[in-house]
């Protein structure tokens, strides 16, 4: 599975959300997107669930959040 990385750390809202949505729009069916953020994006997670994306979340040692997103 190929993938893309969207690193949205250090950005002010709503830019992290906008970058995540742009990444999702460009995501092919066989791709996975790694989204790296400063905090857990609860509104985005609800949208992913609503729109049928699979996702897993993990906290990195540096405190950042990694979210792996894929189409179901």
Buried (B, 14 or more C-beta within 10 A) or exposed (E): EEBBEBEBEEBEEEEBBEBBBEBBEEBEEEBBBBBBBEEEBEEBBEBBEEEEBEBEBEEEEEEBBBBBBBBE
